[in-house]
Amino acid sequence: MKQELVALTNQLLLKVAEAEEIYRQAREKEQTFDFYQDVKPYADEVKEMADKWNVLVSEWQKETKPKHISPLQIQNTHNNLLQISVHCHIPQSSKSRFIKHCHAAAFVLEQVKGEL
């Protein structure tokens, strides 16, 4: 379980960085995305990973009770990951809000990684 959680945490960190890059490029190029070709497959991929991570990290959190990671942080991170995966394809969305969600998700993922 621990190895899978580490792997998923690392993959999600990469997805956060990738989403930031998609968003940055989309804003620069004023790019639009097709919902069924671009947005949905990417969001579905992130959702599948985030759902697995949520289950594993929740079990791990209950067992080990890390000092700096609460169930609320885990739930918020899961929600942030889902939002990021969609909003990175919407360059018109608020840049500061998008970046805050990315940083919040990455921060908790890094904390989990550090505790493992």
LINNORZI-V299792 format. One record per residue. N is the residue number from 1. RES is the residue in one letter. SS is DSSP state (helix for helix, strand for strand, loop for the rest). PHI is phi in whole degrees, 0 to 359 (999 if undefined). Layout:
BEGIN
N/RES/SS/PHI ; N/RES/SS/PHI
END
This chain:
BEGIN
1/M/loop/999 ; 2/K/helix/297 ; 3/Q/helix/295 ; 4/E/helix/294 ; 5/L/helix/294 ; 6/V/helix/298 ; 7/A/helix/297 ; 8/L/helix/296 ; 9/T/helix/298 ; 10/N/helix/296 ; 11/Q/helix/296 ; 12/L/helix/290 ; 13/L/helix/299 ; 14/L/helix/295 ; 15/K/helix/295 ; 16/V/helix/297 ; 17/A/helix/297 ; 18/E/helix/295 ; 19/A/helix/297 ; 20/E/helix/299 ; 21/E/helix/291 ; 22/I/helix/301 ; 23/Y/helix/297 ; 24/R/helix/299 ; 25/Q/helix/293 ; 26/A/helix/296 ; 27/R/helix/291 ; 28/E/helix/296 ; 29/K/helix/265 ; 30/E/loop/50 ; 31/Q/loop/278 ; 32/T/loop/244 ; 33/F/loop/239 ; 34/D/loop/278 ; 35/F/helix/300 ; 36/Y/helix/280 ; 37/Q/helix/270 ; 38/D/helix/249 ; 39/V/helix/290 ; 40/K/helix/299 ; 41/P/helix/300 ; 42/Y/helix/293 ; 43/A/helix/297 ; 44/D/helix/296 ; 45/E/helix/297 ; 46/V/helix/294 ; 47/K/helix/298 ; 48/E/helix/300 ; 49/M/helix/293 ; 50/A/helix/294 ; 51/D/helix/295 ; 52/K/helix/298 ; 53/W/helix/300 ; 54/N/helix/301 ; 55/V/helix/295 ; 56/L/helix/296 ; 57/V/helix/289 ; 58/S/helix/294 ; 59/E/helix/298 ; 60/W/helix/299 ; 61/Q/helix/295 ; 62/K/helix/294 ; 63/E/helix/285 ; 64/T/helix/265 ; 65/K/loop/48 ; 66/P/loop/297 ; 67/K/loop/296 ; 68/H/loop/250 ; 69/I/loop/228 ; 70/S/loop/256 ; 71/P/helix/302 ; 72/L/helix/295 ; 73/Q/helix/298 ; 74/I/helix/297 ; 75/Q/helix/296 ; 76/N/helix/296 ; 77/T/helix/294 ; 78/H/helix/302 ; 79/N/helix/298 ; 80/N/helix/298 ; 81/L/helix/298 ; 82/L/helix/294 ; 83/Q/helix/294 ; 84/I/helix/301 ; 85/S/helix/296 ; 86/V/helix/269 ; 87/H/helix/293 ; 88/C/loop/294 ; 89/H/loop/266 ; 90/I/loop/239 ; 91/P/loop/295 ; 92/Q/loop/281 ; 93/S/loop/289 ; 94/S/loop/302 ; 95/K/helix/294 ; 96/S/helix/296 ; 97/R/helix/294 ; 98/F/helix/300 ; 99/I/helix/297 ; 100/K/helix/298 ; 101/H/helix/296 ; 102/C/helix/298 ; 103/H/helix/293 ; 104/A/helix/296 ; 105/A/helix/297 ; 106/A/helix/297 ; 107/F/helix/299 ; 108/V/helix/292 ; 109/L/helix/300 ; 110/E/helix/294 ; 111/Q/helix/296 ; 112/V/helix/299 ; 113/K/helix/302 ; 114/G/helix/294 ; 115/E/helix/283 ; 116/L/loop/284
END
